[in-house]
Amino acid sequence: MDNKEQNKVKEEKPKFKPIIEAADSLSLGISMVVAVILGVGIGYLLKNMTGITWTIWIGVFIGIAAAFLNVFKAYKQQKEMYDDLANEPRYAMKQKLDDDDDEEYGEKSY
C-alpha cells in the first residue's frame, strides 16, 4: 500500500456505529413501554374474562415488573462489557498506577 491508501484507511471511520449504539439505547426505552402496554393488555383481558375490575392492576404490575427486568438485564449486560474492557491489557497499567497512588497517600507510620 502506498501512503495515500494508508491515509484513506486511517480516515475511514465506521459510519453506522453511532447509529447502532443509539438504537441499542433506544431499544431499552421502547422495550420498557412495550412491557407496560402488554401488561395493561393482560390486565384488560383478565378484567374481561373474570368481570372483576381490579384485575387490570395485576396486568399493570406485571408490565412494570417486566420493564424493571429489562432495565436490570441491560445494566447487567453493560456491566459485563465494562468489566471485560477493564481487563484488557492496555488498561492494566493505568490500574496498576492507580493502585500505587493509593499506597502513597495511605496511613504513614513514623
One Martini backbone bead per residue (centre of mass of N, CA, C, O) as a GRO file, in nm:
protein
  110
    1MET     BB    1   0.097   0.036   0.021
    2ASP     BB    2   0.048   0.349  -0.001
    3ASN     BB    3   0.011   0.650   0.156
    4LYS     BB    4  -0.281   0.715   0.058
    5GLU     BB    5  -0.414   0.449   0.148
    6GLN     BB    6  -0.344   0.474   0.449
    7ASN     BB    7  -0.499   0.742   0.499
    8LYS     BB    8  -0.777   0.636   0.411
    9VAL     BB    9  -0.801   0.416   0.628
   10LYS     BB   10  -0.777   0.613   0.873
   11GLU     BB   11  -1.032   0.798   0.793
   12GLU     BB   12  -1.204   0.561   0.821
   13LYS     BB   13  -1.518   0.533   0.965
   14PRO     BB   14  -1.770   0.422   1.126
   15LYS     BB   15  -2.092   0.501   1.027
   16PHE     BB   16  -2.296   0.301   1.215
   17LYS     BB   17  -2.216   0.296   1.516
   18PRO     BB   18  -2.385   0.532   1.644
   19ILE     BB   19  -2.658   0.418   1.552
   20ILE     BB   20  -2.644   0.148   1.703
   21GLU     BB   21  -2.607   0.265   1.988
   22ALA     BB   22  -2.870   0.429   1.987
   23ALA     BB   23  -3.061   0.187   1.933
   24ASP     BB   24  -2.991   0.037   2.192
   25SER     BB   25  -3.096   0.257   2.383
   26LEU     BB   26  -3.381   0.278   2.258
   27SER     BB   27  -3.474  -0.017   2.307
   28LEU     BB   28  -3.514   0.012   2.610
   29GLY     BB   29  -3.748   0.215   2.602
   30ILE     BB   30  -3.935   0.046   2.424
   31SER     BB   31  -3.947  -0.208   2.608
   32MET     BB   32  -4.084  -0.066   2.844
   33VAL     BB   33  -4.343   0.021   2.701
   34VAL     BB   34  -4.428  -0.259   2.599
   35ALA     BB   35  -4.449  -0.397   2.875
   36VAL     BB   36  -4.675  -0.218   2.987
   37ILE     BB   37  -4.882  -0.263   2.760
   38LEU     BB   38  -4.899  -0.570   2.796
   39GLY     BB   39  -4.992  -0.561   3.088
   40VAL     BB   40  -5.253  -0.408   3.036
   41GLY     BB   41  -5.367  -0.621   2.844
   42ILE     BB   42  -5.379  -0.846   3.052
   43GLY     BB   43  -5.565  -0.697   3.248
   44TYR     BB   44  -5.799  -0.663   3.049
   45LEU     BB   45  -5.845  -0.964   3.002
   46LEU     BB   46  -5.903  -1.033   3.298
   47LYS     BB   47  -6.148  -0.849   3.323
   48ASN     BB   48  -6.318  -0.987   3.098
   49MET     BB   49  -6.309  -1.282   3.217
   50THR     BB   50  -6.403  -1.207   3.529
   51GLY     BB   51  -6.530  -0.901   3.600
   52ILE     BB   52  -6.291  -0.778   3.754
   53THR     BB   53  -6.150  -0.463   3.787
   54TRP     BB   54  -5.874  -0.510   3.959
   55THR     BB   55  -5.715  -0.699   3.744
   56ILE     BB   56  -5.567  -0.474   3.587
   57TRP     BB   57  -5.338  -0.436   3.803
   58ILE     BB   58  -5.188  -0.694   3.751
   59GLY     BB   59  -5.091  -0.614   3.467
   60VAL     BB   60  -4.941  -0.359   3.547
   61PHE     BB   61  -4.737  -0.501   3.736
   62ILE     BB   62  -4.621  -0.688   3.522
   63GLY     BB   63  -4.516  -0.463   3.333
   64ILE     BB   64  -4.329  -0.323   3.538
   65ALA     BB   65  -4.156  -0.571   3.599
   66ALA     BB   66  -4.058  -0.610   3.307
   67ALA     BB   67  -3.917  -0.336   3.285
   68PHE     BB   68  -3.714  -0.382   3.515
   69LEU     BB   69  -3.588  -0.635   3.388
   70ASN     BB   70  -3.476  -0.491   3.139
   71VAL     BB   71  -3.290  -0.299   3.293
   72PHE     BB   72  -3.124  -0.516   3.439
   73LYS     BB   73  -3.015  -0.657   3.183
   74ALA     BB   74  -2.874  -0.408   3.066
   75TYR     BB   75  -2.688  -0.358   3.306
   76LYS     BB   76  -2.546  -0.632   3.305
   77GLN     BB   77  -2.431  -0.607   3.018
   78GLN     BB   78  -2.265  -0.347   3.062
   79LYS     BB   79  -2.092  -0.448   3.298
   80GLU     BB   80  -1.954  -0.677   3.144
   81MET     BB   81  -1.826  -0.495   2.930
   82TYR     BB   82  -1.658  -0.318   3.130
   83ASP     BB   83  -1.501  -0.551   3.260
   84ASP     BB   84  -1.364  -0.643   3.000
   85LEU     BB   85  -1.227  -0.370   2.949
   86ALA     BB   86  -1.058  -0.367   3.220
   87ASN     BB   87  -0.893  -0.645   3.131
   88GLU     BB   88  -0.730  -0.505   2.945
   89PRO     BB   89  -0.397  -0.441   2.892
   90ARG     BB   90  -0.409  -0.127   2.831
   91TYR     BB   91  -0.546  -0.082   3.138
   92ALA     BB   92  -0.353  -0.210   3.353
   93MET     BB   93  -0.147   0.019   3.409
   94LYS     BB   94  -0.343   0.226   3.525
   95GLN     BB   95  -0.431   0.049   3.761
   96LYS     BB   96  -0.151   0.021   3.885
   97LEU     BB   97  -0.107   0.323   3.932
   98ASP     BB   98  -0.352   0.363   4.115
   99ASP     BB   99  -0.255   0.166   4.335
  100ASP     BB  100   0.009   0.319   4.402
  101ASP     BB  101  -0.126   0.585   4.495
  102ASP     BB  102  -0.269   0.472   4.746
  103GLU     BB  103  -0.009   0.408   4.907
  104GLU     BB  104   0.103   0.701   4.926
  105TYR     BB  105  -0.180   0.814   5.086
  106GLY     BB  106  -0.165   0.663   5.326
  107GLU     BB  107  -0.072   0.549   5.603
  108LYS     BB  108   0.175   0.659   5.832
  109SER     BB  109   0.474   0.537   5.974
  110TYR     BB  110   0.703   0.689   6.221
   0.00000   0.00000   0.00000
